[in-house]
Amino acid sequence: MRIALHTRVLADRTEEYERAHREVPEELTAAIRAAGVSSWTIWRSGTELFHLLECEDYATLLAELEQLPVNVAWQARMAELLDVVHDYSADGAGAGLPVVWEL
């Protein structure tokens, strides 16, 4: 399945956000892949962040990562940089952007 998400980086933290994503821990990327993600891309327009991920099941992905120590640490780091965060709780499974149009 494809999931599009929207988050927002704090205006004074964009460089730090991008720097952090050049250094995503290998343990975290391995866990994301193991949870069924085949691709995850983030675009930035000013402070707006748009994510597109392809995964087997988004709710399962969130459940597998929510309490994983490496993800908990990463999300704590991201919480310092983001105005709108990625929700890893069960409620977050419904956070995907609705499809308006496709070609």
N, C-alpha and C positions, 0 to 999 in steps of 0.2 A: 504494500500500500504506500501511497505518497501522502505525506503530511507537510503542509506549509504552516509555519509559525511566525509570529511577530514578537520581537522583544525590543527593548530600547536601551542603549548605552547612555550613561550620564555624559553630558556634553564635554566635561573636562576630563573624561577618562577614555576617549576613543583610542588614543595611541596605546595606552596600557592594555585595553581590551584586545587590540590587534596583536600586540606583542605577546600577550598570554596565549593567543591562539596559534602562534608560531611555536609554542612550547607545550602543547597539550601532552600530558603524560601518556606514555605508551601503554601503561596499565589501563588507563581510561579508554583509549581508542580500542584496545583489545576487548574490553568489557562491552563497549558499545556494539562492536561487530558480533560478539558472542550472543548479544541480546537480539540479534536479527537485523541490524542496520547494514544495508549494502552501500549506502551513500548518504552524506550529510554535507550540504553546502550552505554557507551563510553569506549573504550580501549585506552591505551597509550603504545607506543613503543618509548622509548627515549622521543623526543619532539613531535613526530607525534601522533595525536589523530584521532581515527576512531570511528564514531558514527553510530549506526544502530537504526533507529526508525521505528515503525509501527504506521501508522496513517490513518485516513479516507481519507484525502486529504492534501498533503503537502503545496500547494499554499494557501489553506484556513487557515491552521495552521499559516503560516507566516503572513498572513493578520490580523488574530485575535490577534497575539502577538506583531506585529511590534510596535504599539504605546501604548501598555499596560504599565502603569507606572512601575509596578514591573519588567517587562521584560526589559524595557528601562534602569532601574537602574542595573539590573543583567548584561546586555550587556555592560554597561559602566564599570562595575567591571571586566568583562572578557576581555575587550579591553586592560586593563592594563597588562594582563597576557598572551595574545595571540599574535602570529606573523601572523597567518592566522585565521580570525574570521568567525563566522557563520553569513551569510548574511540574515537578516530578511526582506529585501526589496522584491518587486515583482520579481526583477532579480534573487534573491536567489532561487527561485523555480526550476531553472534549474541547481542548484549546486550539485545535487546528483551524486555520482559516478556511472559510467555506469557498468552494469552487464557484466562481461566477461565470466563467467561460473557458472553453478549451477548443483547440483546433486539432 
